[in-house]
Amino acid sequence: MPGTVLLLAASPMGRGRLVDAASVLPVLAAVAPDVLAGTDTANVVELADPLEPQAVLTRLRAAAAAPGPLTVFVTGQLQLDRRQHLPHLALARTTAATVRYTAFPWHWFREELRLRPSGATTLVVDLHADAETWQHLRSTPLDSGRNNPVYGRIAPPPARRTVAVPSYMKAVATVLRSGHRPPLEQLHQQVLARLGEEAAGDVLLAAPAPASGDPHAAIAAAVQAGRHAEADALAARWEQAAVRAYGPGSEDALHWAEVRADLAMFAGDAVRSCRTWLTVAGARLAAGQPADAPAVEAAVDRAHHQWGRIGDAAPARELGAALAELRQRVPGRRQGALDHVQQHLRELQIQG
């Protein structure tokens, strides 16, 4: 089965740049796609210094939906947003004051990759952190999702007025240009041997995938085979079990509700997906989660996205009214989101 490779290199323009991330792309692009992916054939998507987090999200979402193994190579710098202190991958327009709106939230990797089978996705990262983020990561590890092995390093900020080189990722490319991709643990060790003392102060990431008995794998297999009803039935059983064991507002129950919302999207049922995401968002708010919590924002954003795909005016009006009310409380990161809902609702009313 063909593999998919996403090459993402991003760092801010100007004085905020800690690492010349994009310099690694020509070296990685010189590696054969099948070697990058570790499969017989592969599709490669390259993102060099993207400007908008939504553009990155669109490419990541498409890569996550592709069947077969997925390898994501990420080079860049991490910064914290000032409101929630969550790690973000800085993009070309990111400044210290605009991280929340111009950088890519790291937890979006976890959210977009969570339905893929255990071990089907690998992240290879070469990241530099600013001083604040470096301190944060000493007590809070970077969370890339429980099903995704991660290999690489996070380096502390370079000396003042110095732009670092993504030497870990360049070493990865050098090893792979031999025409063979070794097992990733071996690749990681070979790269560290090349770096020597340079990596002595880094946070090293070498997390293999957990063993398989995870139901997400069976669900993902059913989706990829087009058995959408079977996938939803399996997720529904796990949701019901979580409700019985922990209650309807528990994280376990809400997780399975989110899975079912995604499954409805994969099945092309935008109405059911939107309705489920609205329910999840309401449940999280009712449980006392703040309106800018990542899980709340993600639920409302996904409801909004699915609402825009509803072709029937009647359910679109019904769900649009609920979405507009929710957008009053959860404006999200995209400017004008509430205005968009209200404008589309007016158009739907005119349609009658």
ChimeraX attribute file (.defattr): number of C-alpha atoms within 10 A of each C-alpha:
attribute: neighborCount
match mode: 1-to-1
recipient: residues
	/A:1	10
	/A:2	16
	/A:3	23
	/A:4	26
	/A:5	23
	/A:6	22
	/A:7	20
	/A:8	24
	/A:9	29
	/A:10	28
	/A:11	28
	/A:12	25
	/A:13	16
	/A:14	11
	/A:15	10
	/A:16	18
	/A:17	23
	/A:18	27
	/A:19	24
	/A:20	20
	/A:21	28
	/A:22	19
	/A:23	16
	/A:24	23
	/A:25	20
	/A:26	11
	/A:27	16
	/A:28	22
	/A:29	15
	/A:30	13
	/A:31	18
	/A:32	18
	/A:33	19
	/A:34	20
	/A:35	18
	/A:36	31
	/A:37	24
	/A:38	22
	/A:39	17
	/A:40	11
	/A:41	16
	/A:42	21
	/A:43	16
	/A:44	20
	/A:45	14
	/A:46	16
	/A:47	17
	/A:48	18
	/A:49	20
	/A:50	21
	/A:51	20
	/A:52	16
	/A:53	21
	/A:54	14
	/A:55	13
	/A:56	17
	/A:57	16
	/A:58	11
	/A:59	15
	/A:60	19
	/A:61	16
	/A:62	10
	/A:63	23
	/A:64	24
	/A:65	17
	/A:66	15
	/A:67	18
	/A:68	18
	/A:69	22
	/A:70	29
	/A:71	24
	/A:72	24
	/A:73	22
	/A:74	21
	/A:75	31
	/A:76	27
	/A:77	30
	/A:78	30
	/A:79	28
	/A:80	26
	/A:81	19
	/A:82	12
	/A:83	9
	/A:84	11
	/A:85	13
	/A:86	20
	/A:87	24
	/A:88	24
	/A:89	27
	/A:90	34
	/A:91	27
	/A:92	21
	/A:93	20
	/A:94	25
	/A:95	20
	/A:96	15
	/A:97	11
	/A:98	13
	/A:99	24
	/A:100	24
	/A:101	18
	/A:102	24
	/A:103	31
	/A:104	27
	/A:105	23
	/A:106	19
	/A:107	18
	/A:108	20
	/A:109	20
	/A:110	16
	/A:111	15
	/A:112	18
	/A:113	24
	/A:114	20
	/A:115	20
	/A:116	25
	/A:117	21
	/A:118	24
	/A:119	18
	/A:120	19
	/A:121	22
	/A:122	25
	/A:123	18
	/A:124	23
	/A:125	23
	/A:126	26
	/A:127	27
	/A:128	29
	/A:129	26
	/A:130	20
	/A:131	14
	/A:132	14
	/A:133	22
	/A:134	20
	/A:135	12
	/A:136	18
	/A:137	14
	/A:138	10
	/A:139	8
	/A:140	11
	/A:141	10
	/A:142	15
	/A:143	13
	/A:144	19
	/A:145	17
	/A:146	15
	/A:147	25
	/A:148	25
	/A:149	23
	/A:150	24
	/A:151	21
	/A:152	28
	/A:153	22
	/A:154	24
	/A:155	24
	/A:156	20
	/A:157	21
	/A:158	16
	/A:159	9
	/A:160	7
	/A:161	10
	/A:162	12
	/A:163	16
	/A:164	16
	/A:165	19
	/A:166	22
	/A:167	17
	/A:168	26
	/A:169	25
	/A:170	20
	/A:171	22
	/A:172	24
	/A:173	21
	/A:174	17
	/A:175	19
	/A:176	19
	/A:177	18
	/A:178	11
	/A:179	13
	/A:180	14
	/A:181	18
	/A:182	14
	/A:183	9
	/A:184	18
	/A:185	15
	/A:186	11
	/A:187	18
	/A:188	22
	/A:189	14
	/A:190	15
	/A:191	22
	/A:192	20
	/A:193	13
	/A:194	16
	/A:195	14
	/A:196	9
	/A:197	10
	/A:198	13
	/A:199	18
	/A:200	11
	/A:201	11
	/A:202	15
	/A:203	18
	/A:204	18
	/A:205	18
	/A:206	16
	/A:207	15
	/A:208	16
	/A:209	17
	/A:210	13
	/A:211	9
	/A:212	13
	/A:213	9
	/A:214	12
	/A:215	16
	/A:216	20
	/A:217	18
	/A:218	19
	/A:219	24
	/A:220	22
	/A:221	17
	/A:222	17
	/A:223	21
	/A:224	17
	/A:225	11
	/A:226	13
	/A:227	14
	/A:228	20
	/A:229	14
	/A:230	14
	/A:231	25
	/A:232	22
	/A:233	13
	/A:234	17
	/A:235	23
	/A:236	17
	/A:237	12
	/A:238	18
	/A:239	22
	/A:240	16
	/A:241	15
	/A:242	20
	/A:243	18
	/A:244	11
	/A:245	12
	/A:246	13
	/A:247	14
	/A:248	16
	/A:249	16
	/A:250	15
	/A:251	14
	/A:252	18
	/A:253	23
	/A:254	21
	/A:255	17
	/A:256	21
	/A:257	23
	/A:258	21
	/A:259	24
	/A:260	23
	/A:261	29
	/A:262	24
	/A:263	23
	/A:264	22
	/A:265	18
	/A:266	16
	/A:267	18
	/A:268	15
	/A:269	16
	/A:270	23
	/A:271	22
	/A:272	22
	/A:273	27
	/A:274	31
	/A:275	19
	/A:276	22
	/A:277	27
	/A:278	24
	/A:279	20
	/A:280	24
	/A:281	26
	/A:282	16
	/A:283	17
	/A:284	21
	/A:285	18
	/A:286	11
	/A:287	11
	/A:288	8
	/A:289	15
	/A:290	15
	/A:291	20
	/A:292	16
	/A:293	14
	/A:294	17
	/A:295	18
	/A:296	22
	/A:297	19
	/A:298	18
	/A:299	23
	/A:300	25
	/A:301	24
	/A:302	20
	/A:303	27
	/A:304	23
	/A:305	14
	/A:306	23
	/A:307	23
	/A:308	17
	/A:309	15
	/A:310	19
	/A:311	11
	/A:312	10
	/A:313	16
	/A:314	14
	/A:315	15
	/A:316	22
	/A:317	20
	/A:318	12
	/A:319	21
	/A:320	23
	/A:321	15
	/A:322	14
	/A:323	25
	/A:324	20
	/A:325	14
	/A:326	18
	/A:327	21
	/A:328	12
	/A:329	13
	/A:330	23
	/A:331	19
	/A:332	21
	/A:333	14
	/A:334	12
	/A:335	10
	/A:336	11
	/A:337	17
	/A:338	20
	/A:339	13
	/A:340	13
	/A:341	20
	/A:342	18
	/A:343	10
	/A:344	15
	/A:345	20
	/A:346	12
	/A:347	13
	/A:348	16
	/A:349	11
	/A:350	8
	/A:351	9
	/A:352	9
